[in-house]
Amino acid sequence: MGSTSLAIIHYPVLDKRGDIVSTSINNLEMHDVARSCMTFGLDVCYIVTPLDRQRAIAEQLVDHWRSGYGRRYNPDRAEALKKISIRKALGDVMADFDGLRPVVIGTSSRKRDVSIGYNELKRWIASDPRPFLLLFGTGWGLPPDIVRSCERTLLPINGPGDYNHLSLRVAIGIILDRLFGVRGGPDE
Amino acid sequence: MGSTSLAIIHYPVLDKRGDIVSTSINNLEMHDVARSCMTFGLDVCYIVTPLDRQRAIAEQLVDHWRSGYGRRYNPDRAEALKKISIRKALGDVMADFDGLRPVVIGTSSRKRDVSIGYNELKRWIASDPRPFLLLFGTGWGLPPDIVRSCERTLLPINGPGDYNHLSLRVAIGIILDRLFGVRGGPDE
């Protein structure tokens, strides 16, 4: 069994006027995702954005909680935020596995041809020594070229109805629980 | 099978100087939880705080997204926020079930004597016509007197390690997924 990491991809798009529109990295989201990664034993939580200013803000936030006042205020948060690593592009993340090529698994709110179930992926991770990298897109999801580059895509999370507009941080928590949550007997 | 609702209890405490300290209701959290309730088919998402000003802010936020500019900006959010109902005390929530007494289930980050597993509760909800009410505490969790009044308490969410400091909105998403998530065959 290798390690598993995740990457949240912020992918700016151009609007009609040619301006760059991007989802933004926010403090609350970084905390939530770092705490989920810590709870479910993920190796690294990459946050990826090509926007220099966004990366600078994210680094500053992480520093505040990891070593500034935030560390004294809430040491549990400081510990979780050690999981966060800010990168410019997915290529930088891929180069971060000591020369190994991770198995890249995408996520999506709809079913795709190459979809894989949670228990199937759980068994795969347990039996494959390679590192795994789970990709999550913000806003409108992962861009098509990144989806095409994934080996498989996890099945969407569904409830009893048609509505599935979970927030990204909640969806990440649910997916990590399905893959790495520790439950006891059949009643749990 | 009856309906299931949840209530998030904000429980102010007095600090050493006698000042009231309370967790605050925030816009992002209301959205996240409303979207999770909508996805997993919950009936009502109650937000409970005795602080008048907090309730007023929460009502204003919900109105903005349900009928103000937010509705035009993002109709999916407007739909989800219909699930939110703001109340002053747990007693007001309990009076909201058309004269029926709901089965009250607590949640906690540690195991208790009256803990119940997820699959056990899932079967109970499916076979009992009474409404169910899941209680969640903010900050330091549910106050002891409310915990004692619960019929059972759900087992904590655990990952492979000792760290379990999930954010409340993520924990709620995971718990609703475990109880109401729709998954296909054994591979899913």
Interface residues (C-beta under 8 A of the other chain):
Chain A: L28 H31 D32 R35 S36 M38 T39 F40 G41 D76 R77 E79 A80 G117 Y118 N119 E120 L155 I157 N158 G159 P160 G161 Y163 N164 H165 L166 S167 R169 V170 A171 I172 G173 I174 L176 D177 R178 F180 G181 V182 R183 G184 G185 P186 D187 E188
Chain B: L28 H31 D32 R35 S36 M38 T39 F40 G41 D76 R77 E79 A80 G117 Y118 N119 E120 L155 I157 N158 G159 P160 G161 Y163 N164 H165 L166 S167 R169 V170 A171 I172 G173 I174 L176 D177 R178 F180 G181 V182 R183 G184 G185 P186 D187 E188
